[in-house]
Amino acid sequence: METASDPRHHVQKMQKALEELKDHLREDIQKINEPQLKAMFETSAEVLGGLAKAFRDYQEKNEKAWR
């Protein structure tokens, strides 16, 4: 059972929050007309996706640094 002191609990929460924010940014790209803001939202979504992947890699020990 996961508890608040279990690192996996925190990793999963942060990964979920990053994914949700990334998805929200991508949804909002369709709602705005300003090209610069669209680009900023897309760039932000890409960065957040990379962060979520880093958390996933940490959890799954996929990268040498996390082993």
mmCIF file of the N, C-alpha and C atoms, coordinates in Angstrom:
data_MODEL
# 
_entry.id   MODEL 
# 
loop_
_atom_site.group_PDB 
_atom_site.id 
_atom_site.type_symbol 
_atom_site.label_atom_id 
_atom_site.label_alt_id 
_atom_site.label_comp_id 
_atom_site.label_asym_id 
_atom_site.label_entity_id 
_atom_site.label_seq_id 
_atom_site.pdbx_PDB_ins_code 
_atom_site.Cartn_x 
_atom_site.Cartn_y 
_atom_site.Cartn_z 
_atom_site.occupancy 
_atom_site.B_iso_or_equiv 
_atom_site.pdbx_formal_charge 
_atom_site.auth_seq_id 
_atom_site.auth_comp_id 
_atom_site.auth_asym_id 
_atom_site.auth_atom_id 
_atom_site.pdbx_PDB_model_num 
ATOM 1   N N  . MET A 1 1  ? 0.839  -1.195 0.000   1.00 0.00 ? 1  MET A N  1 
ATOM 2   C CA . MET A 1 1  ? 0.000  0.000  0.000   1.00 0.00 ? 1  MET A CA 1 
ATOM 3   C C  . MET A 1 1  ? 0.876  1.248  0.000   1.00 0.00 ? 1  MET A C  1 
ATOM 4   N N  . GLU A 1 2  ? 0.537  2.204  -0.819  1.00 0.00 ? 2  GLU A N  1 
ATOM 5   C CA . GLU A 1 2  ? 1.319  3.423  -0.925  1.00 0.00 ? 2  GLU A CA 1 
ATOM 6   C C  . GLU A 1 2  ? 0.930  4.400  0.172   1.00 0.00 ? 2  GLU A C  1 
ATOM 7   N N  . THR A 1 3  ? 1.936  5.030  0.751   1.00 0.00 ? 3  THR A N  1 
ATOM 8   C CA . THR A 1 3  ? 1.699  6.037  1.776   1.00 0.00 ? 3  THR A CA 1 
ATOM 9   C C  . THR A 1 3  ? 2.352  7.335  1.361   1.00 0.00 ? 3  THR A C  1 
ATOM 10  N N  . ALA A 1 4  ? 2.095  8.371  2.138   1.00 0.00 ? 4  ALA A N  1 
ATOM 11  C CA . ALA A 1 4  ? 2.650  9.687  1.831   1.00 0.00 ? 4  ALA A CA 1 
ATOM 12  C C  . ALA A 1 4  ? 4.175  9.692  1.902   1.00 0.00 ? 4  ALA A C  1 
ATOM 13  N N  . SER A 1 5  ? 4.776  8.755  2.637   1.00 0.00 ? 5  SER A N  1 
ATOM 14  C CA . SER A 1 5  ? 6.236  8.708  2.716   1.00 0.00 ? 5  SER A CA 1 
ATOM 15  C C  . SER A 1 5  ? 6.846  7.864  1.601   1.00 0.00 ? 5  SER A C  1 
ATOM 16  N N  . ASP A 1 6  ? 6.024  7.206  0.815   1.00 0.00 ? 6  ASP A N  1 
ATOM 17  C CA . ASP A 1 6  ? 6.493  6.370  -0.288  1.00 0.00 ? 6  ASP A CA 1 
ATOM 18  C C  . ASP A 1 6  ? 6.819  7.260  -1.480  1.00 0.00 ? 6  ASP A C  1 
ATOM 19  N N  . PRO A 1 7  ? 8.086  7.259  -1.951  1.00 0.00 ? 7  PRO A N  1 
ATOM 20  C CA . PRO A 1 7  ? 8.447  8.120  -3.086  1.00 0.00 ? 7  PRO A CA 1 
ATOM 21  C C  . PRO A 1 7  ? 7.596  7.851  -4.324  1.00 0.00 ? 7  PRO A C  1 
ATOM 22  N N  . ARG A 1 8  ? 7.178  6.617  -4.532  1.00 0.00 ? 8  ARG A N  1 
ATOM 23  C CA . ARG A 1 8  ? 6.358  6.300  -5.711  1.00 0.00 ? 8  ARG A CA 1 
ATOM 24  C C  . ARG A 1 8  ? 5.061  7.096  -5.714  1.00 0.00 ? 8  ARG A C  1 
ATOM 25  N N  . HIS A 1 9  ? 4.498  7.297  -4.550  1.00 0.00 ? 9  HIS A N  1 
ATOM 26  C CA . HIS A 1 9  ? 3.263  8.074  -4.414  1.00 0.00 ? 9  HIS A CA 1 
ATOM 27  C C  . HIS A 1 9  ? 3.465  9.487  -4.965  1.00 0.00 ? 9  HIS A C  1 
ATOM 28  N N  . HIS A 1 10 ? 4.563  10.126 -4.575  1.00 0.00 ? 10 HIS A N  1 
ATOM 29  C CA . HIS A 1 10 ? 4.844  11.495 -5.011  1.00 0.00 ? 10 HIS A CA 1 
ATOM 30  C C  . HIS A 1 10 ? 5.183  11.549 -6.490  1.00 0.00 ? 10 HIS A C  1 
ATOM 31  N N  . VAL A 1 11 ? 5.926  10.579 -6.974  1.00 0.00 ? 11 VAL A N  1 
ATOM 32  C CA . VAL A 1 11 ? 6.280  10.515 -8.395  1.00 0.00 ? 11 VAL A CA 1 
ATOM 33  C C  . VAL A 1 11 ? 5.016  10.391 -9.234  1.00 0.00 ? 11 VAL A C  1 
ATOM 34  N N  . GLN A 1 12 ? 4.114  9.505  -8.843  1.00 0.00 ? 12 GLN A N  1 
ATOM 35  C CA . GLN A 1 12 ? 2.872  9.307  -9.597  1.00 0.00 ? 12 GLN A CA 1 
ATOM 36  C C  . GLN A 1 12 ? 2.006  10.560 -9.584  1.00 0.00 ? 12 GLN A C  1 
ATOM 37  N N  . LYS A 1 13 ? 1.923  11.234 -8.433  1.00 0.00 ? 13 LYS A N  1 
ATOM 38  C CA . LYS A 1 13 ? 1.126  12.462 -8.349  1.00 0.00 ? 13 LYS A CA 1 
ATOM 39  C C  . LYS A 1 13 ? 1.689  13.552 -9.251  1.00 0.00 ? 13 LYS A C  1 
ATOM 40  N N  . MET A 1 14 ? 2.999  13.736 -9.232  1.00 0.00 ? 14 MET A N  1 
ATOM 41  C CA . MET A 1 14 ? 3.616  14.774 -10.054 1.00 0.00 ? 14 MET A CA 1 
ATOM 42  C C  . MET A 1 14 ? 3.504  14.431 -11.534 1.00 0.00 ? 14 MET A C  1 
ATOM 43  N N  . GLN A 1 15 ? 3.692  13.185 -11.878 1.00 0.00 ? 15 GLN A N  1 
ATOM 44  C CA . GLN A 1 15 ? 3.579  12.765 -13.277 1.00 0.00 ? 15 GLN A CA 1 
ATOM 45  C C  . GLN A 1 15 ? 2.166  13.035 -13.786 1.00 0.00 ? 15 GLN A C  1 
ATOM 46  N N  . LYS A 1 16 ? 1.174  12.698 -12.983 1.00 0.00 ? 16 LYS A N  1 
ATOM 47  C CA . LYS A 1 16 ? -0.222 12.928 -13.367 1.00 0.00 ? 16 LYS A CA 1 
ATOM 48  C C  . LYS A 1 16 ? -0.500 14.429 -13.534 1.00 0.00 ? 16 LYS A C  1 
ATOM 49  N N  . ALA A 1 17 ? -0.005 15.244 -12.614 1.00 0.00 ? 17 ALA A N  1 
ATOM 50  C CA . ALA A 1 17 ? -0.231 16.690 -12.695 1.00 0.00 ? 17 ALA A CA 1 
ATOM 51  C C  . ALA A 1 17 ? 0.423  17.270 -13.947 1.00 0.00 ? 17 ALA A C  1 
ATOM 52  N N  . LEU A 1 18 ? 1.628  16.829 -14.265 1.00 0.00 ? 18 LEU A N  1 
ATOM 53  C CA . LEU A 1 18 ? 2.318  17.313 -15.462 1.00 0.00 ? 18 LEU A CA 1 
ATOM 54  C C  . LEU A 1 18 ? 1.566  16.920 -16.724 1.00 0.00 ? 18 LEU A C  1 
ATOM 55  N N  . GLU A 1 19 ? 1.101  15.679 -16.780 1.00 0.00 ? 19 GLU A N  1 
ATOM 56  C CA . GLU A 1 19 ? 0.346  15.210 -17.947 1.00 0.00 ? 19 GLU A CA 1 
ATOM 57  C C  . GLU A 1 19 ? -0.953 15.985 -18.112 1.00 0.00 ? 19 GLU A C  1 
ATOM 58  N N  . GLU A 1 20 ? -1.644 16.254 -16.998 1.00 0.00 ? 20 GLU A N  1 
ATOM 59  C CA . GLU A 1 20 ? -2.896 16.999 -17.068 1.00 0.00 ? 20 GLU A CA 1 
ATOM 60  C C  . GLU A 1 20 ? -2.669 18.427 -17.560 1.00 0.00 ? 20 GLU A C  1 
ATOM 61  N N  . LEU A 1 21 ? -1.624 19.070 -17.069 1.00 0.00 ? 21 LEU A N  1 
ATOM 62  C CA . LEU A 1 21 ? -1.328 20.429 -17.508 1.00 0.00 ? 21 LEU A CA 1 
ATOM 63  C C  . LEU A 1 21 ? -0.928 20.435 -18.982 1.00 0.00 ? 21 LEU A C  1 
ATOM 64  N N  . LYS A 1 22 ? -0.133 19.453 -19.395 1.00 0.00 ? 22 LYS A N  1 
ATOM 65  C CA . LYS A 1 22 ? 0.261  19.331 -20.805 1.00 0.00 ? 22 LYS A CA 1 
ATOM 66  C C  . LYS A 1 22 ? -0.983 19.186 -21.686 1.00 0.00 ? 22 LYS A C  1 
ATOM 67  N N  . ASP A 1 23 ? -1.902 18.323 -21.286 1.00 0.00 ? 23 ASP A N  1 
ATOM 68  C CA . ASP A 1 23 ? -3.130 18.128 -22.056 1.00 0.00 ? 23 ASP A CA 1 
ATOM 69  C C  . ASP A 1 23 ? -3.972 19.400 -22.110 1.00 0.00 ? 23 ASP A C  1 
ATOM 70  N N  . HIS A 1 24 ? -4.036 20.108 -20.994 1.00 0.00 ? 24 HIS A N  1 
ATOM 71  C CA . HIS A 1 24 ? -4.809 21.354 -20.939 1.00 0.00 ? 24 HIS A CA 1 
ATOM 72  C C  . HIS A 1 24 ? -4.224 22.384 -21.906 1.00 0.00 ? 24 HIS A C  1 
ATOM 73  N N  . LEU A 1 25 ? -2.901 22.516 -21.912 1.00 0.00 ? 25 LEU A N  1 
ATOM 74  C CA . LEU A 1 25 ? -2.267 23.445 -22.847 1.00 0.00 ? 25 LEU A CA 1 
ATOM 75  C C  . LEU A 1 25 ? -2.600 23.083 -24.286 1.00 0.00 ? 25 LEU A C  1 
ATOM 76  N N  . ARG A 1 26 ? -2.529 21.812 -24.616 1.00 0.00 ? 26 ARG A N  1 
ATOM 77  C CA . ARG A 1 26 ? -2.802 21.384 -25.995 1.00 0.00 ? 26 ARG A CA 1 
ATOM 78  C C  . ARG A 1 26 ? -4.260 21.622 -26.373 1.00 0.00 ? 26 ARG A C  1 
ATOM 79  N N  . GLU A 1 27 ? -5.167 21.426 -25.431 1.00 0.00 ? 27 GLU A N  1 
ATOM 80  C CA . GLU A 1 27 ? -6.586 21.705 -25.702 1.00 0.00 ? 27 GLU A CA 1 
ATOM 81  C C  . GLU A 1 27 ? -6.795 23.197 -25.961 1.00 0.00 ? 27 GLU A C  1 
ATOM 82  N N  . ASP A 1 28 ? -6.128 24.020 -25.174 1.00 0.00 ? 28 ASP A N  1 
ATOM 83  C CA . ASP A 1 28 ? -6.312 25.464 -25.311 1.00 0.00 ? 28 ASP A CA 1 
ATOM 84  C C  . ASP A 1 28 ? -5.704 26.010 -26.604 1.00 0.00 ? 28 ASP A C  1 
ATOM 85  N N  . ILE A 1 29 ? -4.739 25.323 -27.175 1.00 0.00 ? 29 ILE A N  1 
ATOM 86  C CA . ILE A 1 29 ? -4.161 25.769 -28.452 1.00 0.00 ? 29 ILE A CA 1 
ATOM 87  C C  . ILE A 1 29 ? -5.261 25.905 -29.500 1.00 0.00 ? 29 ILE A C  1 
ATOM 88  N N  . GLN A 1 30 ? -6.245 25.032 -29.451 1.00 0.00 ? 30 GLN A N  1 
ATOM 89  C CA . GLN A 1 30 ? -7.349 25.063 -30.415 1.00 0.00 ? 30 GLN A CA 1 
ATOM 90  C C  . GLN A 1 30 ? -8.291 26.245 -30.180 1.00 0.00 ? 30 GLN A C  1 
ATOM 91  N N  . LYS A 1 31 ? -8.226 26.834 -28.992 1.00 0.00 ? 31 LYS A N  1 
ATOM 92  C CA . LYS A 1 31 ? -9.174 27.888 -28.620 1.00 0.00 ? 31 LYS A CA 1 
ATOM 93  C C  . LYS A 1 31 ? -8.631 29.302 -28.829 1.00 0.00 ? 31 LYS A C  1 
ATOM 94  N N  . ILE A 1 32 ? -7.346 29.423 -29.124 1.00 0.00 ? 32 ILE A N  1 
ATOM 95  C CA . ILE A 1 32 ? -6.743 30.749 -29.246 1.00 0.00 ? 32 ILE A CA 1 
ATOM 96  C C  . ILE A 1 32 ? -6.302 31.015 -30.683 1.00 0.00 ? 32 ILE A C  1 
ATOM 97  N N  . ASN A 1 33 ? -6.227 32.288 -31.033 1.00 0.00 ? 33 ASN A N  1 
ATOM 98  C CA . ASN A 1 33 ? -5.890 32.671 -32.405 1.00 0.00 ? 33 ASN A CA 1 
ATOM 99  C C  . ASN A 1 33 ? -4.516 33.301 -32.544 1.00 0.00 ? 33 ASN A C  1 
ATOM 100 N N  . GLU A 1 34 ? -3.877 33.669 -31.461 1.00 0.00 ? 34 GLU A N  1 
ATOM 101 C CA . GLU A 1 34 ? -2.594 34.353 -31.532 1.00 0.00 ? 34 GLU A CA 1 
ATOM 102 C C  . GLU A 1 34 ? -1.462 33.348 -31.763 1.00 0.00 ? 34 GLU A C  1 
ATOM 103 N N  . PRO A 1 35 ? -0.764 33.443 -32.897 1.00 0.00 ? 35 PRO A N  1 
ATOM 104 C CA . PRO A 1 35 ? 0.273  32.460 -33.228 1.00 0.00 ? 35 PRO A CA 1 
ATOM 105 C C  . PRO A 1 35 ? 1.393  32.351 -32.192 1.00 0.00 ? 35 PRO A C  1 
ATOM 106 N N  . GLN A 1 36 ? 1.800  33.481 -31.617 1.00 0.00 ? 36 GLN A N  1 
ATOM 107 C CA . GLN A 1 36 ? 2.878  33.433 -30.624 1.00 0.00 ? 36 GLN A CA 1 
ATOM 108 C C  . GLN A 1 36 ? 2.437  32.682 -29.364 1.00 0.00 ? 36 GLN A C  1 
ATOM 109 N N  . LEU A 1 37 ? 1.209  32.900 -28.957 1.00 0.00 ? 37 LEU A N  1 
ATOM 110 C CA . LEU A 1 37 ? 0.696  32.200 -27.774 1.00 0.00 ? 37 LEU A CA 1 
ATOM 111 C C  . LEU A 1 37 ? 0.528  30.715 -28.065 1.00 0.00 ? 37 LEU A C  1 
ATOM 112 N N  . LYS A 1 38 ? 0.070  30.380 -29.257 1.00 0.00 ? 38 LYS A N  1 
ATOM 113 C CA . LYS A 1 38 ? -0.023 28.973 -29.648 1.00 0.00 ? 38 LYS A CA 1 
ATOM 114 C C  . LYS A 1 38 ? 1.346  28.303 -29.567 1.00 0.00 ? 38 LYS A C  1 
ATOM 115 N N  . ALA A 1 39 ? 2.370  29.001 -30.071 1.00 0.00 ? 39 ALA A N  1 
ATOM 116 C CA . ALA A 1 39 ? 3.730  28.460 -30.041 1.00 0.00 ? 39 ALA A CA 1 
ATOM 117 C C  . ALA A 1 39 ? 4.219  28.288 -28.605 1.00 0.00 ? 39 ALA A C  1 
ATOM 118 N N  . MET A 1 40 ? 3.922  29.270 -27.749 1.00 0.00 ? 40 MET A N  1 
ATOM 119 C CA . MET A 1 40 ? 4.338  29.173 -26.355 1.00 0.00 ? 40 MET A CA 1 
ATOM 120 C C  . MET A 1 40 ? 3.633  28.012 -25.658 1.00 0.00 ? 40 MET A C  1 
ATOM 121 N N  . PHE A 1 41 ? 2.335  27.829 -25.928 1.00 0.00 ? 41 PHE A N  1 
ATOM 122 C CA . PHE A 1 41 ? 1.601  26.722 -25.330 1.00 0.00 ? 41 PHE A CA 1 
ATOM 123 C C  . PHE A 1 41 ? 2.145  25.381 -25.816 1.00 0.00 ? 41 PHE A C  1 
ATOM 124 N N  . GLU A 1 42 ? 2.452  25.283 -27.110 1.00 0.00 ? 42 GLU A N  1 
ATOM 125 C CA . GLU A 1 42 ? 2.985  24.028 -27.653 1.00 0.00 ? 42 GLU A CA 1 
ATOM 126 C C  . GLU A 1 42 ? 4.361  23.729 -27.067 1.00 0.00 ? 42 GLU A C  1 
ATOM 127 N N  . THR A 1 43 ? 5.199  24.742 -26.979 1.00 0.00 ? 43 THR A N  1 
ATOM 128 C CA . THR A 1 43 ? 6.527  24.554 -26.380 1.00 0.00 ? 43 THR A CA 1 
ATOM 129 C C  . THR A 1 43 ? 6.399  24.132 -24.924 1.00 0.00 ? 43 THR A C  1 
ATOM 130 N N  . SER A 1 44 ? 5.512  24.769 -24.200 1.00 0.00 ? 44 SER A N  1 
ATOM 131 C CA . SER A 1 44 ? 5.286  24.417 -22.796 1.00 0.00 ? 44 SER A CA 1 
ATOM 132 C C  . SER A 1 44 ? 4.794  22.980 -22.666 1.00 0.00 ? 44 SER A C  1 
ATOM 133 N N  . ALA A 1 45 ? 3.895  22.572 -23.544 1.00 0.00 ? 45 ALA A N  1 
ATOM 134 C CA . ALA A 1 45 ? 3.387  21.200 -23.515 1.00 0.00 ? 45 ALA A CA 1 
ATOM 135 C C  . ALA A 1 45 ? 4.509  20.198 -23.779 1.00 0.00 ? 45 ALA A C  1 
ATOM 136 N N  . GLU A 1 46 ? 5.394  20.527 -24.707 1.00 0.00 ? 46 GLU A N  1 
ATOM 137 C CA . GLU A 1 46 ? 6.537  19.644 -25.003 1.00 0.00 ? 46 GLU A CA 1 
ATOM 138 C C  . GLU A 1 46 ? 7.452  19.510 -23.783 1.00 0.00 ? 46 GLU A C  1 
ATOM 139 N N  . VAL A 1 47 ? 7.736  20.626 -23.134 1.00 0.00 ? 47 VAL A N  1 
ATOM 140 C CA . VAL A 1 47 ? 8.597  20.609 -21.950 1.00 0.00 ? 47 VAL A CA 1 
ATOM 141 C C  . VAL A 1 47 ? 7.951  19.771 -20.842 1.00 0.00 ? 47 VAL A C  1 
ATOM 142 N N  . LEU A 1 48 ? 6.672  19.989 -20.609 1.00 0.00 ? 48 LEU A N  1 
ATOM 143 C CA . LEU A 1 48 ? 5.978  19.233 -19.568 1.00 0.00 ? 48 LEU A CA 1 
ATOM 144 C C  . LEU A 1 48 ? 5.941  17.745 -19.899 1.00 0.00 ? 48 LEU A C  1 
ATOM 145 N N  . GLY A 1 49 ? 5.788  17.418 -21.182 1.00 0.00 ? 49 GLY A N  1 
ATOM 146 C CA . GLY A 1 49 ? 5.829  16.016 -21.591 1.00 0.00 ? 49 GLY A CA 1 
ATOM 147 C C  . GLY A 1 49 ? 7.185  15.396 -21.286 1.00 0.00 ? 49 GLY A C  1 
ATOM 148 N N  . GLY A 1 50 ? 8.252  16.160 -21.507 1.00 0.00 ? 50 GLY A N  1 
ATOM 149 C CA . GLY A 1 50 ? 9.591  15.678 -21.179 1.00 0.00 ? 50 GLY A CA 1 
ATOM 150 C C  . GLY A 1 50 ? 9.773  15.472 -19.687 1.00 0.00 ? 50 GLY A C  1 
ATOM 151 N N  . LEU A 1 51 ? 9.237  16.379 -18.899 1.00 0.00 ? 51 LEU A N  1 
ATOM 152 C CA . LEU A 1 51 ? 9.313  16.222 -17.446 1.00 0.00 ? 51 LEU A CA 1 
ATOM 153 C C  . LEU A 1 51 ? 8.522  14.998 -16.983 1.00 0.00 ? 51 LEU A C  1 
ATOM 154 N N  . ALA A 1 52 ? 7.338  14.814 -17.535 1.00 0.00 ? 52 ALA A N  1 
ATOM 155 C CA . ALA A 1 52 ? 6.527  13.640 -17.174 1.00 0.00 ? 52 ALA A CA 1 
ATOM 156 C C  . ALA A 1 52 ? 7.276  12.363 -17.534 1.00 0.00 ? 52 ALA A C  1 
ATOM 157 N N  . LYS A 1 53 ? 7.957  12.355 -18.686 1.00 0.00 ? 53 LYS A N  1 
ATOM 158 C CA . LYS A 1 53 ? 8.744  11.188 -19.083 1.00 0.00 ? 53 LYS A CA 1 
ATOM 159 C C  . LYS A 1 53 ? 9.882  10.947 -18.101 1.00 0.00 ? 53 LYS A C  1 
ATOM 160 N N  . ALA A 1 54 ? 10.529 12.013 -17.634 1.00 0.00 ? 54 ALA A N  1 
ATOM 161 C CA . ALA A 1 54 ? 11.604 11.863 -16.658 1.00 0.00 ? 54 ALA A CA 1 
ATOM 162 C C  . ALA A 1 54 ? 11.088 11.227 -15.372 1.00 0.00 ? 54 ALA A C  1 
ATOM 163 N N  . PHE A 1 55 ? 9.911  11.639 -14.923 1.00 0.00 ? 55 PHE A N  1 
ATOM 164 C CA . PHE A 1 55 ? 9.317  11.037 -13.732 1.00 0.00 ? 55 PHE A CA 1 
ATOM 165 C C  . PHE A 1 55 ? 8.992  9.563  -13.983 1.00 0.00 ? 55 PHE A C  1 
ATOM 166 N N  . ARG A 1 56 ? 8.463  9.268  -15.167 1.00 0.00 ? 56 ARG A N  1 
ATOM 167 C CA . ARG A 1 56 ? 8.136  7.886  -15.528 1.00 0.00 ? 56 ARG A CA 1 
ATOM 168 C C  . ARG A 1 56 ? 9.406  7.037  -15.581 1.00 0.00 ? 56 ARG A C  1 
ATOM 169 N N  . ASP A 1 57 ? 10.455 7.585  -16.187 1.00 0.00 ? 57 ASP A N  1 
ATOM 170 C CA . ASP A 1 57 ? 11.729 6.873  -16.262 1.00 0.00 ? 57 ASP A CA 1 
ATOM 171 C C  . ASP A 1 57 ? 12.299 6.624  -14.871 1.00 0.00 ? 57 ASP A C  1 
ATOM 172 N N  . TYR A 1 58 ? 12.178 7.603  -13.996 1.00 0.00 ? 58 TYR A N  1 
ATOM 173 C CA . TYR A 1 58 ? 12.638 7.430  -12.620 1.00 0.00 ? 58 TYR A CA 1 
ATOM 174 C C  . TYR A 1 58 ? 11.894 6.279  -11.951 1.00 0.00 ? 58 TYR A C  1 
ATOM 175 N N  . GLN A 1 59 ? 10.579 6.301  -12.104 1.00 0.00 ? 59 GLN A N  1 
ATOM 176 C CA . GLN A 1 59 ? 9.745  5.279  -11.462 1.00 0.00 ? 59 GLN A CA 1 
ATOM 177 C C  . GLN A 1 59 ? 10.060 3.888  -12.011 1.00 0.00 ? 59 GLN A C  1 
ATOM 178 N N  . GLU A 1 60 ? 10.278 3.795  -13.306 1.00 0.00 ? 60 GLU A N  1 
ATOM 179 C CA . GLU A 1 60 ? 10.515 2.505  -13.942 1.00 0.00 ? 60 GLU A CA 1 
ATOM 180 C C  . GLU A 1 60 ? 12.009 2.157  -14.027 1.00 0.00 ? 60 GLU A C  1 
ATOM 181 N N  . LYS A 1 61 ? 12.855 3.065  -13.525 1.00 0.00 ? 61 LYS A N  1 
ATOM 182 C CA . LYS A 1 61 ? 14.312 2.883  -13.550 1.00 0.00 ? 61 LYS A CA 1 
ATOM 183 C C  . LYS A 1 61 ? 14.811 2.593  -14.959 1.00 0.00 ? 61 LYS A C  1 
ATOM 184 N N  . ASN A 1 62 ? 14.262 3.297  -15.953 1.00 0.00 ? 62 ASN A N  1 
ATOM 185 C CA . ASN A 1 62 ? 14.610 3.108  -17.356 1.00 0.00 ? 62 ASN A CA 1 
ATOM 186 C C  . ASN A 1 62 ? 15.916 3.761  -17.756 1.00 0.00 ? 62 ASN A C  1 
ATOM 187 N N  . GLU A 1 63 ? 16.337 4.757  -17.030 1.00 0.00 ? 63 GLU A N  1 
ATOM 188 C CA . GLU A 1 63 ? 17.553 5.475  -17.385 1.00 0.00 ? 63 GLU A CA 1 
ATOM 189 C C  . GLU A 1 63 ? 18.683 5.078  -16.449 1.00 0.00 ? 63 GLU A C  1 
ATOM 190 N N  . LYS A 1 64 ? 19.886 5.074  -16.970 1.00 0.00 ? 64 LYS A N  1 
ATOM 191 C CA . LYS A 1 64 ? 21.064 4.700  -16.176 1.00 0.00 ? 64 LYS A CA 1 
ATOM 192 C C  . LYS A 1 64 ? 21.161 5.526  -14.884 1.00 0.00 ? 64 LYS A C  1 
ATOM 193 N N  . ALA A 1 65 ? 20.839 6.814  -14.978 1.00 0.00 ? 65 ALA A N  1 
ATOM 194 C CA . ALA A 1 65 ? 20.934 7.696  -13.820 1.00 0.00 ? 65 ALA A CA 1 
ATOM 195 C C  . ALA A 1 65 ? 20.014 7.269  -12.675 1.00 0.00 ? 65 ALA A C  1 
ATOM 196 N N  . TRP A 1 66 ? 18.944 6.576  -12.957 1.00 0.00 ? 66 TRP A N  1 
ATOM 197 C CA . TRP A 1 66 ? 17.960 6.211  -11.932 1.00 0.00 ? 66 TRP A CA 1 
ATOM 198 C C  . TRP A 1 66 ? 18.196 4.812  -11.384 1.00 0.00 ? 66 TRP A C  1 
ATOM 199 N N  . ARG A 1 67 ? 19.222 4.138  -11.852 1.00 0.00 ? 67 ARG A N  1 
ATOM 200 C CA . ARG A 1 67 ? 19.485 2.775  -11.346 1.00 0.00 ? 67 ARG A CA 1 
ATOM 201 C C  . ARG A 1 67 ? 20.406 2.781  -10.169 1.00 0.00 ? 67 ARG A C  1 
# 
